[in-house]
Amino acid sequence: MDPEVFNPEIFFSSQWFAQEIAQMVKEESLFIEVGCGTGIVSINIAKENKSLVVHATDINPRAAQLTHQNAIANKVVDRITTYCGDVLDAILQEIKADSIF
């Protein structure tokens, strides 16, 4: 956690989204999360779907760093790439996602 990044524990919806979206993308291969914050959604999706690659982006540099650190701590850093940028600006145009959240 970081005081400059949205705390997912404040709203129950963060955990709900993390769980529900992980089920919705089970058959997919590439997922993008915009506004990743601490990485709760991206990390849960990667943990639940072992073959899924995740690209997570946030306009806040600290949030992008925190998502990366949390991906390391949760042992999914090999499948989560983090970016700092506005919406999809930092992600290469060649990257084609099955889903964007």
VMD Tcl script that draws the C-alpha trace (Angstrom):
set ca {
  {0.00 0.00 0.00}
  {0.97 3.60 -0.52}
  {-0.92 6.74 0.53}
  {-0.57 8.08 -3.04}
  {-2.32 5.03 -4.54}
  {-5.97 3.98 -4.26}
  {-6.37 1.53 -1.40}
  {-8.49 -1.42 -2.58}
  {-9.43 -2.28 1.00}
  {-11.58 0.86 1.21}
  {-14.23 -0.51 -1.16}
  {-15.44 -4.12 -1.23}
  {-15.91 -3.73 -4.98}
  {-12.14 -3.99 -5.61}
  {-12.02 -7.59 -4.40}
  {-15.31 -8.38 -6.11}
  {-13.97 -7.10 -9.47}
  {-10.74 -9.06 -8.98}
  {-12.66 -12.29 -8.42}
  {-15.39 -11.82 -11.03}
  {-13.13 -10.68 -13.85}
  {-10.73 -13.57 -13.21}
  {-13.62 -15.92 -13.97}
  {-14.74 -13.97 -17.03}
  {-11.34 -14.11 -18.76}
  {-10.54 -17.79 -18.17}
  {-10.36 -18.62 -21.90}
  {-8.38 -15.51 -22.87}
  {-4.67 -15.06 -23.47}
  {-4.04 -11.30 -23.03}
  {-5.72 -8.87 -20.64}
  {-5.18 -5.13 -20.08}
  {-6.09 -3.29 -16.91}
  {-6.28 0.51 -17.07}
  {-5.90 2.26 -13.72}
  {-4.27 -0.70 -12.00}
  {-3.57 1.03 -8.68}
  {-2.03 -1.57 -6.37}
  {-2.55 -4.31 -8.96}
  {-5.30 -6.18 -7.11}
  {-7.26 -7.03 -10.27}
  {-4.25 -7.77 -12.49}
  {-2.55 -9.92 -9.88}
  {-5.66 -11.91 -9.02}
  {-6.36 -12.53 -12.69}
  {-2.78 -13.73 -13.26}
  {-2.92 -16.00 -10.22}
  {-6.23 -17.54 -11.25}
  {-5.35 -17.93 -14.95}
  {-1.87 -19.39 -15.32}
  {-1.69 -18.94 -19.11}
  {-2.95 -15.34 -19.18}
  {-0.58 -12.45 -19.89}
  {-1.51 -9.15 -18.24}
  {-0.58 -5.58 -19.14}
  {-1.37 -3.14 -16.31}
  {-1.18 0.63 -16.66}
  {-1.76 3.63 -14.42}
  {-1.21 7.37 -14.88}
  {0.31 7.51 -11.39}
  {3.98 6.39 -11.51}
  {3.80 5.19 -7.92}
  {0.81 2.97 -8.75}
  {2.67 1.37 -11.66}
  {5.66 0.73 -9.35}
  {3.43 -0.69 -6.64}
  {1.69 -3.04 -9.08}
  {5.10 -4.28 -10.22}
  {6.28 -4.78 -6.62}
  {3.05 -6.60 -5.73}
  {3.40 -8.80 -8.84}
  {6.87 -9.79 -7.60}
  {5.55 -10.49 -4.10}
  {2.75 -12.65 -5.55}
  {5.08 -14.52 -7.92}
  {3.30 -13.46 -11.12}
  {5.78 -10.84 -12.32}
  {6.71 -13.08 -15.27}
  {3.19 -12.54 -16.69}
  {2.41 -8.95 -15.68}
  {3.96 -5.99 -17.47}
  {3.34 -2.60 -15.87}
  {3.30 0.76 -17.58}
  {2.92 4.37 -16.53}
  {0.76 6.43 -18.83}
  {-2.65 7.88 -19.58}
  {-5.17 5.12 -20.36}
  {-3.53 3.05 -23.14}
  {-0.89 5.58 -24.24}
  {2.06 3.67 -22.75}
  {1.08 0.30 -24.23}
  {2.39 -0.56 -27.68}
  {-0.25 -0.36 -30.40}
  {0.77 -3.82 -31.60}
  {-0.52 -5.38 -28.39}
  {-3.99 -6.76 -28.99}
  {-5.95 -7.69 -25.88}
  {-8.85 -10.07 -25.54}
  {-10.25 -7.83 -22.77}
  {-9.61 -4.37 -21.35}
  {-10.83 -3.36 -17.89}
}
mol new
graphics top color blue
foreach p $ca { graphics top sphere $p radius 0.5 }
foreach p [lrange $ca 0 end-1] q [lrange $ca 1 end] { graphics top cylinder $p $q radius 0.2 }
display resetview
